[in-house]
C-alpha cells in the first residue's frame, strides 16, 4: 500500500509539472479586472478566469501585464517588464 501511495504522489507531481509546461504566457494591457470574481480581460479581448483571484490584486486597467494561462484558465499574472519598475536603477 505504501508503494502505491508513493507512486500516486509521484504521478500527481509529474502531472502538475506537465500542466505548467502546457501553460502559455501572454502579454497585454488590462481592460478590466475583478479580483473578487477572479476575472481578467485584456484589451485584445482575451479573458481569463483565475481560481485564486488574489493574484489580480493591484492590477489596474491600462496596466501592462503578463498572464500565464492554460486556455482561458489563468494560472498567474506577472509584470512583463520587471526591470522598468519605478525605483529600479539602471
VOMI-637790 format. One record per residue (C-alpha): residue in one letter; z, y, x. Coordinates in steps of 0.25 Angstrom, whole numbers, plus 5000, padded with zeros to 4 digits. Each point is the difference from the previous one (the first is absolute). Layout:
! residues N
AZYX ...
! end
This chain:
! residues 90
X500050005000 X500350095011 X498649985007 X499450044986 X500850134999 X499650045014 X498549964997 X500150084987 X500650125007 X498950005011 X498949994990 X500650124993 X500150085013 X498549975003 X499650034986 X500650145001 X499350025013 X498749964994 X500250104989 X500350115010 X498749975008 X499250014987 X500550144997 X499150115003 X500350145004 X499450124992 X500250155004 X499850104989 X500650124993 X501149994990 X499550044986 X501249954992 X501349935004 X501149944991 X501149935009 X500849964987 X498849934995 X499549955014 X498650064998 X499250085009 X498650054998 X499150065011 X498950114997 X499049895003 X500449944987 X500749885006 X501349964993 X501149915006 X501349944993 X501249985009 X501149904997 X500950095008 X499750144996 X501050065009 X499050005011 X499350114993 X501250105000 X499650125008 X498549994997 X499450124993 X498650034994 X499050055010 X500749935012 X499249915009 X500649864999 X499649865005 X500249884991 X500249855004 X499549934988 X499549864995 X499050044989 X500750094991 X501449965004 X500650105009 X500849945012 X500450125007 X499750155002 X500050075014 X499650135007 X498649975005 X500150115011 X501449995005 X499750085013 X499750124991 X501450014993 X500750145001 X500950015012 X499249905009 X499750055014 X498649975005 
! end
